[in-house]
Amino acid sequence: MKEERRCTAHSRSGAQCKRSAALGSTVCASHGGKAPQVKAAAARRLQEEAAQEAIATYGLPVEVEPHTALLEELHRSGGHVRWLGAVVAALDTEDGRGRLIEKTMFGEQPAVWIKLYKDERRHFADVARACVAAGIEERRVKIAEAEALLVADVFRRVYDDPELGLTAGQRKAAMTATARHLRLVASEAA
């Protein structure tokens, strides 16, 4: 159970208010806790707290190879950036600012979507830098090369299989046709 939060407002004498802060807020109802912007901020705070609790509860450890974890995080963050970019682009901007700016008791501030978008872009760049530093792309190339060698070995073994009874000329024709079709598939995929 969460500890009860006290209102952070102070009287003219300097004494802190003794009332409980509104749920998710830092102030009581008498000191602005009923204001729409304070309620909105409180709702966001409560959602963030619920998310943190869910992470602590459901974020069970999973054994994962570090390079794989980095690459998965890069892909996940890239998806977040794309989605948040679309959300920001769709914000109402009739007056040139629209919902890109929110009015709060502390003045105008960027909309929460803008902050999330900037934070996720920063995280995405950090993960990308970590991937480069860890040599993930080079590792992926080596894995792809090793897989290609395995595939080539499988084809060679199939063509050399005595049950097929291929002549040397047929094996050579089959290898040439296979190479041609692999190049076609690779060019279509690019």
Order of alpha helices (4+ residues) and beta strands (2+ residues): alpha-alpha-beta-beta-alpha-alpha-alpha
